[in-house]
Structure formats: structure tokens, C-alpha cells
Amino acid sequence: MSKTTTTVMDEFTKVTESLANDYVHDWKNKGGKVVGYICCLIPKELFMAAGILPFRVRGTGCTTPELAETFTGSICCSYPKSFFSQAIKGEYDFLDGVVFPNNCDHYRRLFVNWPRAGMKTPFLHMVSNAKQLRPAAFVWEREEFIKLRKHLEEHFGVKITDENLWKAIKITNKTRQLQRKLYELRKAKNPPISGTDALKAMVASTAMPPEKYNEMLEKLLNDLKSVKAQKNDNIRLVIVGPCVDNPAYIEMIEDLGADIVSDFTCFGTKIMWYDINESIKDPWEALASYYLKDQLTCARFDGDQDRRSEHIHNMVRDFNAKGVIMDRMVFCDTWSIFNYMMQKDLKEWKVPFLSIEREYIPSFMGQLKTRVQAFLEMLRS
């Protein structure tokens, strides 16, 4: 599939290929603060309501996570090791703070070792996200977000009002609505934008000012109306996995004759398929409800596998996919269990799938290319 060639797409590509991009530099030069957040379970709306730029931490640019292994050991997911290595190298010195989730032992270990590794990040905080969907969990989640608000207010000398929080929610909901429009285009028989470029547009939303991003994404959607999609016989696939943030990974798959038309990933439909409920009077309850259960839940959540499975089934049907690539990081126990349960469902639905266990760093792609190629040949036959 040909690449999307527009000014906006070129900008999204630049943002995706770097960490401290031009938009971040401009924000900092104007005296703005930037706080990194790890995982889509952290409510970026809180940072926006405080006048802080939220930046999702990634391992972009890491070729080997050896620096991190001094603190994490070798038996650790390469995703956190990669961005931790980048931080040790100074690639995240532009951050004024980092907010961690308690998702797994790997993230918790990073929270402890971040200052020990020599990073001088002034503000560090851990959000203890709930893991179950019981009523008590909503109370817990709301209180955790209020604790984060208090810490942000005390450290940065700001006031996070309900009014500003609602403004932030409206902005991020608009982002989600625009991103869903982008995905609607992928339902076409010959989509006007590749899965590679769609991922670039998604990753860019986590690394630049939200209002500017919305403006640019709207322009991209308008530009795509005039794109004449090329006919192809590519195999349509859905990719399922955690931290798929490297467009080169999707490009490798698509260059072999596939179209990644949709996904269930932490940089894809998981972060935008549903909006925060603006009809709830209390914005803190709206945030707690969304990040606990309204958005597509993470594999770490108990008791919601049926809904996750239904979403993936719907993606396969609605995007006319012929197969699924199941993706997980080495040493990620949570996604191992999730993949095991999903494979049983895929077999029941008679949907072909390829299960991939990979490292985060780019060198893994050469090893997987042959397997993906064989999977596509099997689907064609």
C-alpha cells in the first residue's frame, strides 16, 4: 500500500520517530511543564486541566536496553527496559515529572529505580489502579485520581478545578471521535490510509499538545477525502497486543502484502473506542468510570474478558479481516494469559491467527518476518 503523502502526515511521522519533538521543545521554550505518563490507565486529562502537557513515555530510539538491566535484571519486559534505558541516556530530561501505574512488577520496579538510576525528574507519582470491576473499585479509582490532583497542585503550584477538568475531557473526547473517524476509513475495501500511517497518527496524539493535534487530525481527515486509494489484494488483519507503538513493525507486516485494518492495542482502539461520559455530574466520577471500565479494559483487569473478546470479534467482522496477529512482549505474564484465552475464542470462531512473542527493540523484526510471510501465504491458500 502506498504511503499517505500530506503535510500533516509528514508532521505526525516526525513526532512518532522522536521523543522530544518540535512541539515539546516549543512548549518548554514558552515556560510550559511536561509530565510523562506510563500506560493509558493514567488520566492525561488531569495534566491538561493543570496546564501541563501530557507526554506518553515510549522506548522510541532504543536499540538495546542493556543500561536498564543493571536495575531491572534480564528477566523483565523489554518495553519498560527500553524507555528506562532512554531515560538513563538523558532522552527524557525534558520531563518535569513522570506518573507510573502499578500495572505489573516491571513498572513498579521502575518507579523505585527511576531516581536511583540518576534521573533528576522533579515530580514522581504512582497511581494504584484497581484491578477488578467491583463497586469498591470505583471509589478506589476516584480517590487515586484525587491524590494525583493534590500532588500535582502542591508540586506545580496550580489549581485543578472541575471546570478546567471538564474542558480537558471535552478536548480528549473530541480526539477520540476524530480517531474513530480515521478508523472508519480503514473499513473500505481499499483504505485511503495504511495501518502504518494510522498508527503514526495515533502515536502522535500522545506526544503533542492535544488541541493542536485535533486541529491537524481534522485536516488529515479532510485531505484523505481526496485520496484515490489503490486497488490491492492485501490480506486484511487485526493486530491484538499491548504496546504496539512502532510504525516500522506494522510496515514490515504490510510490506509483505497485508493491511492492518484495526486492532486491540494500547495505542489503538483501546484508548479511543469510547468517550468519557460527559453526562455524569462529577468529573472525578466520570474519569474513574472511564479509566476503570468504560474504555476497553487492559488484560490485567479481572472479570472483563468477555467484553474484550467481543470487541476483537467485532473488529474482525466489521473490518472484514481474514486473520488476527496476537502480539505480546517476552516476560509479560498478563498478556500471556490473555492470549491463551483469546486463542480459544479465535479457534471457536474459526478465525486464523498467528501468535507472536517479541521484544520491543527493532532487531526482533527480522526474526518474525518469515513467520508473518508464512501466515499470509497460508491465508491466501
C-alpha positions, 0 to 999 in steps of 0.5 A: 500500500502506498504511503499517505503523502500530506503535510500533516502526515509528514508532521505526525511521522516526525513526532512518532520517530522522536521523543522530544519533538518540535512541539515539546521543545516549543512548549518548554521554550514558552515556560510550559511543564511536561509530565510523562505518563506510563500506560493509558490507565493514567488520566492525561486529562488531569495534566491538561486541566493543570496546564501541563502537557501530557507526554506518553513515555515510549522506548522510541530510539532504543536499540538495546536496553542493556543500561536498564538491566543493571536495575531491572535484571534480564528477566523483565519486559523489554518495553519498560527496559527500553524507555528506562534505558532512554531515560538513563541516556538523558532522552527524557530530561525534558520531563518535569515529572513522570506518573507510573501505574502499578500495572505489573512488577516491571513498572513498579520496579521502575518507579523505585529505580527511576531516581536511583538510576540518576534521573533528576525528574522533579515530580514522581507519582504512582497511581494504584489502579484497581484491578477488578470491576467491583463497586469498591473499585470505583471509589478506589479509582476516584480517590487515586485520581484525587491524590494525583490532583493534590500532588500535582497542585502542591508540586506545580503550584496550580489549581485543578478545578472541575471546570478546567477538568471538564474542558480537558475531557471535552478536548480528549473526547473530541480526539477520540471521535476524530480517531474513530473517524480515521478508523472508519476509513480503514473499513473500505475495501481499499483504505485511503490510509495504511495501518502504518500511517494510522498508527503514526497518527495515533502515536502522535496524539500522545506526544503533542499538545492535544488541541493542536493535534485535533486541529491537524487530525481534522485536516488529515481527515479532510485531505484523505477525502481526496485520496484515490486509494489503490486497488490491492489484494492485501490480506486484511488483519487485526493486530491484538497486543499491548504496546504496539507503538512502532510504525516500522513493525506494522510496515514490515507486516504490510510490506509483505502484502497485508493491511492492518485494518484495526486492532486491540492495542494500547495505542489503538482502539483501546484508548479511543473506542469510547468517550468519557461520559460527559453526562455524569455530574462529577468529573472525578466520577466520570474519569474513574468510570472511564479509566476503570471500565468504560474504555476497553479494559487492559488484560490485567483487569479481572472479570472483563474478558468477555467484553474484550473478546467481543470487541476483537470479534467485532473488529474482525467482522466489521473490518472484514479481516481474514486473520488476527496477529496476537502480539505480546512482549517476552516476560509479560505474564498478563498478556500471556494469559490473555492470549491463551484465552483469546486463542480459544475464542479465535479457534471457536470462531474459526478465525486464523491467527498467528501468535507472536512473542517479541521484544520491543527493540527493532532487531526482533523484526527480522526474526518474525518476518518469515513467520508473518510471510508464512501466515499470509501465504497460508491465508491466501491458500 
